[in-house]
Amino acid sequence: MFPLKSRIGYWIEQRGYMKKHIAKQLEITPNQLSNWISGKSHPTIEKAFKLADFLGVKVDDLYERGDSNGS
């Protein structure tokens, strides 16, 4: 199994959005968004699609696959 590395923070920064604004648009708490960015939790499929649409990227772009060695 390959770990997923969040790229959500990268895309938010690239688009210049405030995290609080995105959280409000997705109807989640800023803490939930922070957890997604840090990888502590992951969005539901529905929220992942909403976030990707909001950021103008594909859902696949929100995460990258790490290797099984943890590097």
Backbone bond lengths (Angstrom), bond angles and torsions (degrees), N, CA, C in turn:
res aa  C-N    CA-C-N  psi(-1)  N-CA   C-N-CA  omega(-1)  CA-C   N-CA-C  phi
1 M - - - 1.453 - - 1.532 108.71 -
2 F 1.300 116.18 138.26 1.450 121.74 -178.05 1.525 110.41 -103.33
3 P 1.329 116.43 131.61 1.470 118.91 176.78 1.523 110.36 -71.29
4 L 1.308 116.05 151.12 1.459 120.96 177.23 1.523 109.41 -102.03
5 K 1.308 115.37 135.08 1.458 121.12 176.28 1.524 107.87 -106.77
6 S 1.311 115.74 123.33 1.463 120.97 -178.40 1.516 111.68 -68.00
7 R 1.319 116.18 134.04 1.460 122.67 172.66 1.534 110.05 -114.86
8 I 1.319 115.79 12.81 1.465 121.06 -177.99 1.525 110.76 -60.69
9 G 1.321 116.60 -46.19 1.463 120.53 179.55 1.521 111.74 -60.00
10 Y 1.327 116.11 -39.57 1.467 120.93 177.93 1.526 110.48 -59.32
11 W 1.334 117.01 -48.42 1.461 120.59 -177.23 1.526 112.28 -68.13
12 I 1.322 117.04 -36.27 1.465 120.27 176.68 1.527 109.27 -62.08
13 E 1.331 115.72 -44.40 1.466 120.21 179.46 1.528 111.10 -64.55
14 Q 1.327 116.68 -42.78 1.463 121.04 -180.00 1.524 112.01 -61.54
15 R 1.310 116.46 -35.32 1.470 120.92 -177.54 1.531 111.93 -87.27
16 G 1.318 117.22 -13.77 1.459 121.12 176.67 1.522 114.85 76.53
17 Y 1.313 116.71 24.55 1.466 120.19 179.78 1.521 111.35 -87.91
18 M 1.314 114.87 152.78 1.460 121.23 171.85 1.535 106.97 -83.63
19 K 1.310 116.69 137.13 1.470 120.86 -179.01 1.517 111.34 -60.12
20 K 1.322 116.49 -37.73 1.466 120.86 179.53 1.538 110.76 -61.04
21 H 1.328 116.45 -39.34 1.468 121.78 179.16 1.533 110.66 -65.13
22 I 1.318 116.42 -43.99 1.466 119.96 179.72 1.522 110.33 -64.08
23 A 1.327 116.57 -44.39 1.468 120.34 179.32 1.524 110.28 -57.58
24 K 1.321 116.97 -43.12 1.464 120.61 179.66 1.527 110.85 -63.75
25 Q 1.327 117.11 -43.08 1.466 121.20 179.52 1.530 112.28 -62.69
26 L 1.329 115.93 -34.51 1.469 120.80 -178.25 1.525 112.72 -90.32
27 E 1.354 115.79 -3.10 1.461 121.75 -178.44 1.519 111.91 58.47
28 I 1.342 114.51 47.34 1.455 122.21 174.97 1.526 107.56 -129.94
29 T 1.325 116.37 171.22 1.458 119.18 177.41 1.535 109.28 -85.10
30 P 1.324 116.86 154.51 1.466 118.94 174.83 1.534 111.82 -57.92
31 N 1.338 116.51 -31.71 1.458 120.09 177.93 1.529 111.56 -65.37
32 Q 1.330 116.75 -39.46 1.470 119.57 176.60 1.520 110.09 -60.58
33 L 1.322 116.88 -45.24 1.457 120.95 179.94 1.527 110.11 -61.30
34 S 1.310 117.11 -42.65 1.474 120.97 178.07 1.530 110.87 -60.44
35 N 1.317 116.87 -38.72 1.464 120.58 177.78 1.521 111.53 -65.80
36 W 1.327 117.40 -37.19 1.466 120.64 176.20 1.523 110.30 -65.12
37 I 1.322 116.11 -42.62 1.465 121.11 -178.79 1.528 110.68 -63.95
38 S 1.317 116.31 -42.08 1.469 120.87 -177.66 1.526 112.68 -79.84
39 G 1.323 117.17 -15.42 1.462 120.78 -178.25 1.516 113.82 88.03
40 K 1.337 116.67 7.06 1.471 119.99 178.30 1.522 110.98 -68.31
41 S 1.325 116.25 -28.08 1.461 121.57 175.62 1.522 107.57 -149.09
42 H 1.316 114.89 172.35 1.467 120.74 -178.24 1.524 109.10 -129.00
43 P 1.341 116.28 149.28 1.464 118.80 178.04 1.525 111.17 -71.13
44 T 1.323 115.11 156.84 1.465 119.11 170.87 1.528 107.43 -64.99
45 I 1.296 116.84 164.49 1.463 120.50 178.80 1.528 110.08 -57.79
46 E 1.334 116.60 -43.89 1.462 120.76 179.97 1.529 110.93 -59.11
47 K 1.332 117.11 -47.35 1.471 120.82 -179.28 1.532 110.94 -68.50
48 A 1.326 117.19 -34.62 1.472 119.95 178.12 1.527 110.30 -62.53
49 F 1.335 117.23 -41.94 1.465 120.25 178.04 1.525 111.16 -66.71
50 K 1.328 116.72 -40.79 1.468 119.99 178.06 1.522 110.85 -62.74
51 L 1.323 116.51 -43.88 1.457 120.98 179.37 1.526 110.74 -63.90
52 A 1.312 117.01 -45.38 1.466 120.76 178.98 1.525 110.79 -60.48
53 D 1.322 116.95 -44.85 1.465 120.59 177.78 1.524 110.77 -60.27
54 F 1.321 116.18 -44.36 1.463 121.07 -179.11 1.526 111.23 -61.56
55 L 1.329 116.47 -39.88 1.461 121.08 -178.32 1.531 113.11 -85.20
56 G 1.330 116.71 -8.63 1.463 120.58 179.49 1.521 113.28 73.54
57 V 1.336 115.41 34.49 1.460 120.70 178.44 1.523 109.10 -129.87
58 K 1.330 116.27 174.15 1.461 121.17 174.18 1.527 108.68 -86.40
59 V 1.307 116.86 155.18 1.462 120.85 177.20 1.531 109.67 -55.29
60 D 1.313 117.22 -38.71 1.475 121.60 178.83 1.524 112.00 -57.36
61 D 1.314 117.39 -28.85 1.467 121.27 -178.22 1.526 112.94 -74.35
62 L 1.325 118.00 -16.03 1.459 121.46 -177.16 1.530 112.95 -74.17
63 Y 1.321 116.40 -20.59 1.464 121.39 -179.36 1.515 109.93 -138.79
64 E 1.325 114.21 153.72 1.451 118.72 170.57 1.523 106.95 -125.49
65 R 1.298 114.63 150.59 1.460 119.80 -177.19 1.518 108.76 -85.69
66 G 1.336 115.26 128.11 1.462 120.48 173.13 1.501 108.55 -84.73
67 D 1.305 117.47 176.30 1.457 117.67 175.92 1.530 109.91 -93.92
68 S 1.301 115.96 167.42 1.461 120.62 -174.54 1.526 112.37 -72.49
69 N 1.336 117.71 -10.52 1.455 121.66 178.33 1.515 112.31 -81.55
70 G 1.335 117.08 -10.37 1.437 121.97 -178.68 1.513 113.01 85.24
71 S 1.345 116.77 9.57 1.467 119.17 179.11 1.496 111.88 -103.83
